[in-house]
Amino acid sequence: MKKALITGITGQDGSYLTELLLSKGYEVHGTIRKVSSFNTGRIDHIYQDPHEANARLFLHYGDLSDSEQAINLIYNIRPDEIYNLGAQSHVKVSFELAEYTGNITGLGTTRLLEAVRRSGQKIKFYQASSSEMFGNQEGPLNEKTPLAPCSPYASAKTYSYWMTKGYREGYGLFASSGILFNHESPRRGETFVSRKITMSVAKILAKKQDKLYIGTLDSKRDWGFAPEYVEMMWRMMQLDDPDDFVVGTGEAHTVREFLEAAFGYAGLDWKKYVKQDPRYLRPNEVRSLTADCSKAKKMLKWQPKVHFTELVKIMVDADMRSSGLSPVGEGEKILEKKFGKNRFFK
């Protein structure tokens, strides 16, 4: 039985990756931070009592600022694969917490890589890189596009990317980076603009909210469906040789288009409810990000199934159901048709 260690297991990507690995027969270990309240809502439905004989999911306290714990976990678990998904991952927050972002999102990767190197074990390492590393450049963007980060978050991710590449080339580690473009789902964090929009649609319909305050409307992003992207993480780790891959849909849409699609799907005119607020503007905004994922399509045999408007419908339906409303239903039908009944809604 293969063993995997996931940092950031309680996040959107970590929860979907855990489901995927468990379905493939893995024993999965994940790190969670020691805080006063549990933040395991995204994985509660798959959690198993570790004392059960058939348990294959185990949680450990750990933090990317603690290199000693990383060494201990690797020594005790002896994982076959490590997926480093843990980070301070909010771009706007990174401008306010630049040092913390650098410590966790940047140096945290080095701590893990060094722990893998010192262990002497044959471990495959996956680094969650980001399209934000490209900054303001004309797309489509691929693995050969120069990196030009525009935020503390993007700078920390760029550092991690180069350290991953450095440990691969310098020490012979199997260390790969997935340069993932924006990927969303019903489990997306509530402060990210996509989820903020779909939650607001549901709350407005439920008479729990009157307005949605938002920053820029003109930023363009390549938005995909998160469960498909975590499968690409796994596929990268099954290759014989480590490599770096851009993962995206190849289509970019503005925040305005997301608003139009989400509110329109629910029969609302977004202009009546949305107000721009300068508090949500970033000091340095990346205008447009579009992926050229031809390498991933060729080497990982991948083609995205969910497209932009379908993604929006999936998320709105999920948030309507969470708000106690009957969903429109098209999003649920899309999931059932493409992935099987009731998948990805828990």
C-alpha positions, -999 to 999 in steps of 0.1 A, spaced: 0 0 0 14 34 -10 16 61 16 12 98 10 18 128 32 -2 160 24 5 194 39 -26 216 37 -49 186 38 -79 206 52 -79 230 23 -99 227 -9 -71 209 -29 -61 188 1 -96 175 7 -101 165 -30 -67 150 -32 -73 129 -1 -105 115 -16 -87 107 -48 -58 89 -30 -81 70 -7 -100 58 -38 -68 45 -52 -59 25 -21 -34 48 -5 -28 53 32 -30 91 36 -14 112 62 -20 150 66 -8 178 87 -30 202 105 -21 232 126 -26 232 163 -53 258 169 -81 263 195 -108 250 171 -108 223 144 -108 233 108 -115 199 93 -149 206 78 -138 197 42 -126 162 52 -150 153 81 -171 132 57 -141 109 50 -125 110 84 -118 76 100 -111 68 136 -73 61 135 -78 33 159 -100 13 135 -84 -17 120 -90 -6 84 -82 31 89 -62 47 61 -65 84 69 -44 99 97 -40 135 108 -9 149 125 -1 183 141 24 201 121 34 235 106 56 245 77 75 268 101 87 237 120 115 218 103 120 193 132 84 181 128 88 177 91 118 155 97 99 135 124 69 129 102 90 117 72 110 94 95 79 79 111 55 77 82 81 69 55 58 82 27 61 73 -9 48 107 -20 46 141 -4 22 167 -17 31 202 -4 -2 221 -6 2 240 26 7 278 23 -6 313 31 -24 313 -2 -44 345 -3 -27 371 -26 -44 402 -10 -34 390 25 2 385 14 6 422 10 -4 427 47 16 396 59 46 396 36 71 382 61 47 354 73 39 345 37 76 342 28 82 321 59 53 296 53 48 297 15 85 301 7 108 287 33 83 260 43 90 243 10 128 244 17 122 228 51 103 199 35 128 194 7 157 194 31 139 169 53 133 146 23 170 149 13 183 141 47 160 111 51 177 92 23 144 77 14 131 75 -22 102 99 -19 84 117 -47 78 154 -39 50 176 -54 52 214 -51 20 234 -55 31 263 -77 9 291 -89 1 310 -121 6 341 -100 43 336 -105 39 348 -141 28 382 -131 16 407 -158 26 390 -191 7 384 -223 -6 348 -225 -11 320 -231 16 311 -205 35 279 -204 65 262 -187 90 283 -207 75 316 -199 98 337 -176 85 342 -141 77 378 -130 59 378 -96 39 408 -86 30 401 -50 46 387 -18 26 355 -24 38 351 -59 73 358 -49 72 332 -22 58 307 -47 85 316 -72 111 309 -45 96 276 -38 95 267 -75 132 274 -79 141 255 -47 121 225 -59 139 226 -93 172 231 -75 168 201 -52 158 180 -83 188 190 -103 213 193 -74 204 163 -53 185 141 -77 153 142 -58 120 133 -76 106 168 -72 79 182 -95 60 215 -96 24 219 -108 19 254 -120 -18 255 -115 -40 283 -127 -71 293 -107 -92 263 -98 -125 266 -79 -152 244 -64 -179 244 -37 -150 240 -12 -131 271 -23 -123 294 6 -150 320 13 -126 349 9 -117 341 -27 -136 361 -53 -152 331 -70 -167 317 -39 -175 351 -25 -196 357 -56 -215 324 -55 -221 325 -18 -235 361 -22 -259 349 -49 -273 323 -25 -275 347 4 -292 374 -16 -318 348 -28 -322 337 8 -327 374 20 -296 371 42 -276 397 23 -283 429 3 -250 438 -14 -218 422 -26 -187 444 -22 -158 436 -45 -125 449 -59 -116 450 -96 -140 437 -122 -116 436 -151 -90 410 -139 -90 380 -162 -83 345 -149 -82 310 -163 -108 293 -140 -110 255 -138 -126 228 -116 -104 218 -86 -111 181 -85 -97 177 -120 -66 196 -111 -57 174 -81 -58 144 -104 -31 162 -124 -10 164 -92 -13 126 -88 -5 120 -125 26 140 -122 38 118 -94 32 86 -114 57 96 -141 91 79 -143 109 112 -142 101 145 -124 90 175 -144 71 208 -142 36 213 -157 12 241 -163 -24 231 -157 -53 253 -168 -82 254 -193 -67 277 -219 -97 301 -215 -97 334 -195 -127 353 -182 -130 385 -162 -145 389 -127 -173 408 -145 -181 377 -166 -181 356 -135 -206 379 -119 -228 379 -150 -228 341 -152 -234 335 -114 -262 361 -109 -277 354 -143 -279 317 -136 -300 326 -105 -322 350 -125 -307 381 -109 -292 413 -124 -257 416 -108 -256 454 -113 -283 458 -88 -264 441 -60 -226 446 -67 -206 476 -55 -169 481 -60 -149 489 -29 -113 501 -30 -105 481 2 -105 450 -19 -80 462 -45 -45 449 -44 -15 472 -44 -3 455 -76 -29 436 -96 -22 409 -122 -44 418 -151 -47 386 -170 -36 349 -167 -43 323 -194 -27 289 -195 -10 270 -223 -14 235 -210 -4 217 -242 25 199 -223 1 185 -197 -24 175 -223 2 155 -242 23 140 -213 -4 136 -187 -32 126 -212 -55 153 -198 -83 174 -212 -105 195 -188 -141 183 -186 -157 213 -168 -158 247 -186 -163 282 -172 -201 285 -172 -205 249 -160 -181 256 -131 -202 287 -121 -234 267 -122 -218 239 -100 -207 264 -74 -240 284 -73 -260 252 -70 -238 240 -41 -241 274 -22 -278 275 -28 -282 241 -12 -260 251 17 -282 281 23 -313 260 25 -325 268 -10 -335 245 -38 -307 247 -64 -315 256 -100 -301 221 -107 -281 224 -139 -248 224 -120 -257 191 -102 -267 176 -135 -233 185 -150 -215 168 -121 -236 137 -124 -231 135 -161 -194 140 -161 -183 125 -128 -210 104 -113 -239 110 -89 -234 132 -59 -197 136 -64 -178 167 -51 -208 183 -33 -199 172 3 
